[in-house]
Structures are given as C-alpha cells and as structure tokens.
C-alpha cells in the first residue's frame, strides 16, 4: 500500500449526469481499494448520510448512456447488473468517512486537503479577476477620455480650409 496519500490515484472517470459531475460506485470502491459490493453495503448501512444531492442511483436510461459512452461492461460479460450509484463530490467525501480502512482514512484527509487547496486557488483567481476588472474599468475610462480628446483635436489637425481664389478678370463684386 502506498503510504503517501498525495500519490493516491484519483479517478479520472468523472461523468456528467443530471448536470452534475459524479463518480460511480465502482470507481470509488477501486479508489478506496475495497470490493464494490462491500462499498455498496457500507453505503446502504449509512443511507442517512447520503441524501439525494450526495448520491443517487442512475436510471436504466442514464446507465445505458454511460455504457455506450464509456468502458462499463455489460451484465452479459459479468459487469454491473443494476444501475450503479453516482456520487457527487460531497458524496465521495462522505463515502470516505463511512469506510474504516486505513486507505479510506488517508484518502479522506487527502480529499479534504485537496478541496482546501482548490478553494485557496479559486480565491487567488478571484482576487486576480477582481484586479483585472478594475484595470478594465480604468482602461474604459481612459478610452473614453482619449476618444473625447481626439474628437476635440481632430479639427485642429485638419488642413485649414482654402480661401476661394479670386476670379481673374472683370466680375461684378470683384473690386
């Protein structure tokens, strides 16, 4: 077993289901190094910890769509016989808390630290975006000032209008 939780393999198989990014029960079980049926037993025993926004069972149609898009094996080849459970990020953290293996404890700490780092990163990006918005606003003010300055300066940059040349010869009004 790898003692360094920072080197834990994170499931890359995030799926978009019902507008949420989710991880399937089999992938979480593999991550926590427990059999899928044991993982699901623990979830059933702790059903109160998994409200609908943490975990839900896929509908047969959603399951069929996932099977057609990914490498989920069919029941004919020994794969899942019932639609799997899908866990949101909160459900994945809760799953780590119900398992009692040392690996689950390590990954629970790892996941919490990863979310803290992600929030810090987002906060840094928010600060940068706020500063960029201020710069953008300043540039818009400067653009407007430069546009007005150019509008006022433009007549001065044009060549002076030419005076009409006097007509040669005798004309009435040419005295």
Helices and strands as residue ranges (DSSP letters): G 5-7, E 15-17, E 20-24, H 25-32, H 36-45, G 47-49, E 55-57, H 60-69, G 75-77, E 85-87, H 89-98, H 102-157
